[in-house]
Amino acid sequence: MRAEKSPENASILLLVDDNPISLNALFEYLNDSGYEVLIARNGESAIRQTGYSRPDIILLDIMMPGIDEFETCRRLKADKALWYS
């Protein structure tokens, strides 16, 4: 049996994608499923957002403008504050 999440303990997801159609579809589905969903349109924005909100999961598009997905992932992985309580 699956435990229902209440708003105060909902998992936080960060969606990183430059495609507004993909973002909207994922946002709607995940939000309706009870997750708190944050959105970033590029890698720089994703990195900034993790500075003030620690997501439980980051869904990262593989082709984005600005810093690419690999550099975004490297920078996120290097931020030890995201990995430790």
C-alpha positions in Angstrom: 0.0 0.0 0.0 1.3 3.5 -0.9 1.4 6.2 1.8 -0.3 9.4 0.8 1.9 12.5 0.9 0.5 15.6 2.6 1.5 19.1 1.3 3.9 19.6 4.2 6.0 16.5 3.4 5.7 16.4 -0.4 8.9 15.5 -2.2 10.4 18.4 -4.1 11.3 17.8 -7.8 13.3 20.2 -9.9 12.5 20.0 -13.6 15.2 21.4 -15.9 14.3 21.8 -19.5 14.2 24.5 -22.2 11.1 23.1 -23.9 8.0 24.7 -22.5 5.7 22.0 -23.8 7.7 19.3 -22.0 7.9 21.4 -18.9 4.2 22.0 -18.8 3.3 18.3 -19.4 5.7 17.1 -16.7 4.7 19.9 -14.3 1.0 19.1 -14.6 1.5 15.4 -14.1 3.9 15.6 -11.2 2.0 18.4 -9.5 -1.3 16.5 -9.8 0.5 13.5 -8.3 1.2 15.5 -5.1 4.8 16.6 -5.7 6.1 20.1 -5.1 7.5 20.9 -8.5 10.2 23.6 -9.3 11.1 24.6 -12.8 14.3 25.8 -14.4 14.7 26.7 -18.1 18.5 26.2 -18.2 21.4 24.9 -16.2 22.3 28.2 -14.6 18.8 28.7 -13.3 18.8 25.1 -11.9 22.1 25.8 -10.0 20.7 29.0 -8.6 17.5 27.3 -7.5 19.4 24.6 -5.6 21.0 27.4 -3.6 17.7 28.2 -1.9 15.7 24.9 -2.2 17.1 21.4 -1.9 15.1 19.2 -4.3 14.8 15.5 -3.6 15.0 14.7 -7.3 16.4 16.7 -10.3 15.1 15.8 -13.8 17.7 17.3 -16.2 17.2 17.6 -19.9 20.1 16.5 -22.0 20.2 19.3 -24.5 19.9 22.8 -23.2 21.2 26.3 -24.2 23.9 27.9 -22.1 26.0 25.5 -20.0 25.3 22.0 -21.2 23.7 19.2 -19.3 27.1 17.6 -18.5 28.5 20.8 -17.0 25.2 21.4 -15.1 25.4 17.9 -13.7 29.0 18.3 -12.7 28.3 21.6 -10.9 25.3 20.1 -9.1 27.3 17.0 -8.0 30.1 19.2 -6.8 27.8 21.0 -4.4 28.1 18.9 -1.3 25.3 20.8 0.4 22.9 19.0 -1.9 24.0 15.6 -0.8 24.4 15.9 2.9 21.9 17.0 5.6 
